Amino acid sequence: MNEKLITALQNNDDEALLEIELEDLKNNPSDFELNKLIALTYSNMSEYEKCIEYIDRYLEHDVNIYDEADSYYIKGQAYIGLNDFDSAIGFYDKALELLPNHELCNLGKAMVCKSKKNFDEALFCIDRLSDENPAKNQLKVTLYSEMGNWEKCFEYIDSENNLVFKPTTLFNMNQYEKSIELIDNLIKNGDTTLEMMSANIALDNLGLQHPEIADEIELKIEDLENHEKINGLIEQLDDCWAKFYARAIGQKDMIKYIEAIENLKRALEYDEHRYETLIDLADTYILIDDYENAREITEKALEINESVRPLELMCTISFATEEFVDCISYSNRILNMDKENYDTYITMAFAYHALEESDMAIEILDEAIESNSKSNRFYMAKGTIYEEMDDEKKYIECIIKAYEIDPFDIMPMVSLTSHFKEKGNMGKARRYYDEILTLEPNFPKSFEEL
């Protein structure tokens, strides 16, 4: 391997690599394999028409079934870059005629079919993925939820990674008692309290107090976005904890944090030791960067229940106020209670990184990955740390791994787009931005805004 080629590969310099490959093809026109390499390089540079041109030159020769299928996949990806989804599916299908279990083609076609709302075909492709593929069940959960098939969605929810999604799914299945039971368990364990979960609890309390409007309270989860309808139900309550708490949760969801704080305070007037109200109040103070009040309220919650959730808030407060040693201390207390509290691994890793102990940060994230290899968040966190350490190779490896674990998550592509724009490599940046649009056609930011 010549020195110029080694340098181009080490620097991820596609333009230099392309120049070498084209020169090699000029000097060795009989080496048709070079056409495929050139096609891939053009693809990396987002020059998709040139990619198609050279992959067609490659296919003019006698190639084996595996290389032919791979070539159709490359053409399919190029047409994705050109926003020609029908042609992309056509070439995915040609590859799948040769190799029905071609992993990348099935995954690529599933994603295109999902974006076109062709859910049956998307599920057919996902079923062909190997059981070892960590994205398989997550893709099914995503698709079944979009289809509104909550029974099938619940069937594929992974107990470790989708605890928050389970109550929502049960709610949509009209299994309200089970949904409430899971929500209560989440709160007791300190995992998380999403606004919609809290709204569910408040609305169910309302239903218990006013049986005559119970039918109205059996809202589908999308109706919880209808704040006017929720507020109408809430205001039917006499003044009590549930009224002010539910009102505050709606305001918090609408980013009216000051109003939410006032109503949470009023809720506490009816029950000053109400744990979840203290937690929501502290969390809302954090959202407006009022860490002094957040700390005071969280300490009260800790006196009532020294559990994971208030310790998580103390972690957040300590990190935000750059008290990184305290943040690590709180993180260790959380992990002593709950080894599977994976968000804490990420918080602690960034605290160590802020203390310039980046090797320890990576070690912590590797420990989390070993315990839960199905989540892409740890690879995203590792990638961020490596990027700040200027280790581009390891950064890219981590972000690509995050994408492979969850191909429907746009954040890896957003990260890569921003990274290569900052590096001045607009070809690669554009390529990853095109991937964002494939996953999310209505993505709100233009290429220039990222």
N, C-alpha and C positions, 0 to 999 in steps of 0.2 A: 504494500500500500504506500503510494508516494506521500511526501511530506505535505503537499498542498491539500490533498484529500483528507489527511488526518486532521489538519488545522481546520478545514471547513466543517468536518463532522464535530470536532470538539467545540467549535464556536456556534454550532447550529446556524451556520451561514449558508442559507439555501441558494443565494445567488452565486456564491463561489462554487458550491457543489454542482449547480446546474451547468456552469461554465465548464467544469471538469468533465461532467458526463457527456455533454454535447461534443466536446473535443474528442473524447474516447470513441464516441459513435462515429464521428467523422473519420477517425483513423482506423476504426474496426467496424465497417458497415455490416459485416456478417454476424456480429455479436448482437443478435436481435434482443437479447435479454436487457440490454441497456435501455431499450425503449420503455420498458416497464419502470425502471428506476427513474428515468426522466419524467415519466407520467406522474409518479409519486411526488417527485420534487416540485413539479408544477402545481400539484394539488396542495402541497404545503404552502405554496406561495399564493394560493387562491386564484391561480390562472387556470380555471377549470376547462375552458375550451382547448387550451394547449394540452392539458392532461388527457382529455378525450382523444385528441389527435394522436398522441403517442401510444396510448393504450390500444387504439385501433391498429396502429402499425405493428404492435406486439402481437395482436390476435391474428394478423395475416399469416403468422407462422404456425407450425404444428406444435401445440403445447399440450401438456397433460391436463386431465380433467380438473385437478386441483388448482393449477395455475389459471385455467380458463375461468373457473368459478371466481377466483380471487380478482381476476381482471374485470369481470362483470360487476363485482362489488365496488371496485375502484371507480368504474364508470357511474354506478348508481350514486356514489358519494359526490362525484363531480356534478351530476345533475342536481343533487340537493343544493350544492353551492350556487348553482344557476337558478335556484327556485323553481325548477321544473320537476315537480314531485311525481307526476305521472310517468315521465321517462325514467325517473329513479326507480320506481316500483317495477317498471318493465325489466330493467337490468337486474334488480334483485331477484325477480322471478326466473330470469334466465339462469342465474347462478344456482338458485334453489332447485331448478329442474335437474341440474347436474349433481348437486350435493344438498339434499333436503334439510340436512342438519347443520348447514353452514352457520356457525354461531353469529358472526358479525352481520351476515345478510338478514337472518331472522330478526336480530335486534334492530337493524336499520329499518327494515320494512315495518316492524311493529311500531316504531316511533313515527314514521310517516303516516301510517294508517291511523294512529291515535290522533295526530294533528288534523287529519281529514275526517275524524269522527267515524271511521270505519272500524268499530270496536271488535266485531266478530273476527275480522281478518287479523287485527292486531293480537287478539288473544290466541288465535291459531299459531301465529309466529312465536309468541311467548311460550306457548306449550312446547314448542320444539327446542327451546333453550335447555341446556344441560341443568340438571338439578343442582350441580355444584356452583352454578352462576348465582352470586349473591343478589343480583338484581331481579331474579325471576319472580319471587313472591311479591316484592315491593311493586313491581310493574303491574302485577295482577290487582293488588290493592288499589293502586291509582286508577286503573281502568275501570274496575268494578264500581268504584265510588263515583266516577264520572258518568257511568251508565245508570247509577241509582240502584244497582243490584246489591243492596246492603247485606243480604244473607251471604252471598258469595264473597263480598268484601271482607266480612268478619271472618270467614273461613280461612282467609290467607293472611290475616293480620298476625305478624310475629309478636309474640308476647313480650319480648324484650324491647323492641324498637318502636312499638306503636301503642304503648299504654294509653297515651293521650287520645289516640284516635278511636280506641275501643268504645268509650262511653258515647261518643258522637254516633258511631255506627249502630250501637244498640238503641240509641234514641230514635234514629231513623227507622229502626225495625219495630218501633212502638213498644220496646221492652224497657219501659221507664224505670221500673224498680231496680232492674239490673244495672241500668245506666247510672242511677243515683248511687247505688252501692259502690260501683267502681270509682265514681267521682269522689265520694267520701273517703274511700281508701287512698286515692291519690293525695288528697289534702292531708289526711292523717300521716301519711308517709313522707309528706313534704316534697313530693315530686314536682308538682306544678299546679297552678290554678289558672287556667285560661279564662278569659272574660266570658266566653260562651258557656263554659261549665258553670261559672258562678251565676250567670243569668238563668241557666237551667234550674239550679238549686232554688234561687229566689222565686222563679215562676212556679216551681212545684210547691214551695211554701205557700204561695198565693193561692194555688189550687186547693190546698188543704184547708185554708181559712175560708175560702169562698167556693164551696162545692158547686154552686149554681153556674159558675163560669169555668168549670173544670175542662169542658170540651174545648174551649178557646185556648186553654193553656197547653194542650197537646200540639204544640207547634213543631213543624219540621225545622231542622236546623237552619235552613236558609231564611226562615221567617225571623230568626233571632237578629238578622240584620235590619229588620223593620223596626227601628227604634220608636217610631210613633205608635205602632201597635203595642209594643212592650210597655211604653210609658202609660198608655191608656189603661192597661191591666194593672200596672203597679199603683196608679193613683186611686184605684178602687179600694186599696187597703186603708184601714185606719192607721194613724201614726204608730209605728212600731219598728223594731229592728229591721224586719224583712223589707219594709217599704223603702227606708233610706238606703239600705244596703243594695237592693236591686236597682234603685235609681242611680246610685253611685257607679255601679258596674256598667250600666248603659252609658253614662257620661264618660267613663274611662275608655270604653270601646270607641266613643266618638272623639277621643283625644281632648275632652274637656276636663283636664286634670284638676284645675283649681276647684271647679264645681264638684267633681268627684270627691275631693278631699273634704270639702265642707259637709257633704252628705255622709261620708264615712265617719266623720266626727259625730254627726247627729245620731248615726246608728249606734255608736259606742255609748251615747248617753243612755240608751235603753239596756245595754249590756256591755259594760266597760271591759269585761274579760273575754269578750267574744274573739276567739283566736283568729278565725279567718278574716275578720274585719280588721284586726291589727295588721295582719299580713298584707292585705290589700292596701291599707293606708300607707304602710312602709314602702311597698312597691311603687305606689303612685308618687310618693315623695322622691323616690329614686328617679322616676321618669321626668321630673322637673329639676333634677340635679340638686335637690335639697337634702344633702347627705346627713346634715346634723339632725334634722327632725326624723329622717329615715332611721338613723342609728338609735335614737331615743325610743321610737315605737318598736323597732325590732327587738331591742333589749327587753321591753315589756312582754313581747310575744315569747321570747326565750324563757322568761320567768314562768310563764304558763305552761309551755311545752317545749322543752329543749329537744327539738326534732330537726330534721334535715332542712325544712324550708326556711326557717329564720336564720339558720347558719348559712344557707345559700345567699340570703340577702346581705348578711354581714360580709361574706366573701365579695359580693358585688360592691358594697360600700367601701371596703378596704382597698379593693383594686382601683376604684374610681378616685380615691383620695391618695393613691400611691403609697399606701401602707402595705407593701407587698409581703413583708414577713408575716404580718397579721393575717393577710389573705391566705397564705400557705398554711398557717396554723388552723384557721377555720376549715380549710379544705381537708386537712387531715382528720379533723373531728367528724366531718361529713362522711368521709370514706371509711372511718372506723364503724359508723352506723350502717352504711350502705355502700358496699364495694362496687355496686353496679350503677352508681350515680355518675354517669359518664360526662355530664356537663362540667362536673367539678374537676375532672382530670384536665379538661381544656383550660379552665380558669387557673388552676394551679400551674399548668405548664407555662402560660403567658406571664404569670407572676415571677416564676423562675427566670424566664427570658428577660423580663424587665430588670431583674437583678443581675443580668449578664451571666446567668448560669444556663446557657442555651443547651448544653449537653444534657443537663438534668431535665430540662423541659422536653427534649426529644425522648428521653428515657421514659418519662411519665406517659407520654402519648403512645409510645410503643407498648407499654403495659396495658393501656386502654384498648389498643388494637388487638392485642392477644386475647383479651377478655371478650371483645365484641367486634369481630371482623366485618360485620354486616353494615356498619355505619360508616359513611364517608366523611363525617365531620372531623374525625381525628386526622385524616390525611389532609383535609383542608387546613387545619390548624398547623400541622407539620409544614405544609407548603408555605404558609405565611411566615413561619419562623425562618425557614430556609431562605425565603426571598429576602427577608431583612438581614440575613447573614451573607447575602450576595452569592449564595450557592445555587446558581440557576439550574444546574442539572438535577439536583435533588428536589428543588422546587417543582420543576416540570413533572418529574416522576410522581411526586405526591399528588399533584392536582389531577394528572391523568388517571391515577389510581382511584381518586375520589369520583371521577366521571364514570369509570368502569363499574364501580359499585352501584351507582345510581344514575343511569343515563338520562333520567328525566329531570334531574336537578340542574338548573342552568348556572348555578354559582361557580362551578369549576370553569365553565367557558367564559363567564364574566371576568373571573380572576385572570385567565390566560390572555383575554383580549386587552385588559388594562395593562398587564405586565409587558406584553410585546409592544403596545403603543408607547409606553414609557421608554422602552429600549430602542424605539425608532424602527422596529421591524413591522412596518405597516402591512406587509403581505400576510404574515402569520396572524397579526392582530385581526385583519379582515376575515381570514379563514375562520377563526374562532367566533367572531361576531356572527358570521353566517350560521354557525352551529347554534348560537343562541336563538336566532330567528327560526330555525328549524324546530327547536323545542318550544319556543314561545313566540309565534308570529306577531303577537301584539305587544312585544317587549317595549316598555315605555321610553327607553333611552336610545338615542341615535348613536351611531358609531363615534361621532365626534364628542358626544357627551360623556362617554365612558372614560 
